[in-house]
Amino acid sequence: TFFLEDVGVITSGALRLMFQEAGYPTVALALRDEKPEIREGILRKLPVAMREILQQELELAADDRHAMIEAKMRLLEIGRRLLAEGRIALPEAQAR
């Protein structure tokens, strides 16, 4: 199983893969109402160019609660699929 908290503990490469699959607008909406420390932890793992794009998308993201929930569900769906396909992995300490 893959949870939203897992986004913050996966490797930088796995994070980039998830973001490429989901698209920046979806990721921005999913992270829009997360705690700032969670967002910052994720942003720190990204290459500079990706970080800047995501920060711009976060600024542009609408404050639409329904859209944010849908984006989180989409991001989790992608994470679960990539995990099941073996394309990403959770750190051993976090494995469920």
C-alpha positions in Angstrom: 0.0 0.0 0.0 1.1 3.5 -0.7 0.1 6.5 1.4 0.6 10.3 1.0 3.2 10.3 3.7 5.2 7.9 1.6 5.7 10.6 -1.0 8.1 12.3 1.5 10.2 9.2 2.1 10.7 7.8 -1.4 14.0 8.5 -3.2 14.5 11.6 -5.3 14.3 9.4 -8.5 11.1 7.8 -7.5 9.6 11.2 -6.6 10.6 12.5 -10.1 9.0 9.5 -11.7 5.7 10.0 -9.8 5.6 13.7 -10.6 6.3 13.0 -14.3 3.4 10.5 -14.3 1.0 12.8 -12.5 1.9 16.1 -14.0 2.8 19.3 -12.1 -0.7 20.7 -11.8 -2.0 17.5 -10.1 1.0 17.3 -7.8 0.6 21.0 -6.9 -3.1 20.5 -6.1 -2.3 17.4 -4.0 0.3 19.2 -1.9 -1.6 22.5 -1.8 -3.1 22.0 1.7 -0.3 19.8 3.2 1.8 21.1 6.1 4.5 23.4 4.9 7.2 21.1 6.3 5.9 18.2 4.2 5.9 20.4 1.1 9.4 21.7 1.8 10.7 18.3 2.4 9.4 17.1 -0.9 10.6 20.2 -2.7 14.1 19.8 -1.3 14.4 16.4 -3.0 13.7 17.7 -6.5 16.2 19.0 -9.0 16.2 22.8 -9.1 14.2 23.1 -12.4 11.5 20.7 -11.2 11.3 22.5 -7.9 10.8 25.9 -9.5 8.1 24.5 -11.8 6.3 22.9 -8.9 6.6 26.1 -6.8 5.0 28.1 -9.6 2.2 25.5 -9.9 1.6 25.7 -6.1 1.2 29.5 -6.4 -1.2 29.0 -9.3 -3.2 26.1 -7.8 -6.8 26.9 -7.0 -8.0 26.6 -3.5 -10.6 24.0 -4.6 -11.1 21.4 -1.9 -12.7 18.9 -4.2 -9.9 19.2 -6.8 -7.3 18.8 -4.1 -8.9 15.6 -2.9 -9.1 14.2 -6.4 -5.4 15.2 -7.0 -4.3 13.4 -3.8 -6.3 10.3 -4.9 -4.7 10.4 -8.3 -1.2 10.8 -6.9 -1.8 7.9 -4.5 -3.1 5.8 -7.4 0.1 6.5 -9.4 2.2 5.7 -6.3 0.5 2.4 -5.8 0.8 1.4 -9.4 4.5 2.3 -9.6 5.1 0.4 -6.4 3.2 -2.7 -7.7 5.2 -2.5 -10.9 8.4 -2.4 -9.0 9.3 1.0 -10.6 9.6 2.7 -7.2 10.2 1.3 -3.7 9.7 2.3 -0.2 12.7 2.5 2.1 13.0 -0.7 4.2 12.2 1.1 7.4 9.0 2.4 5.9 7.9 -0.8 4.1 4.5 -2.0 5.1 
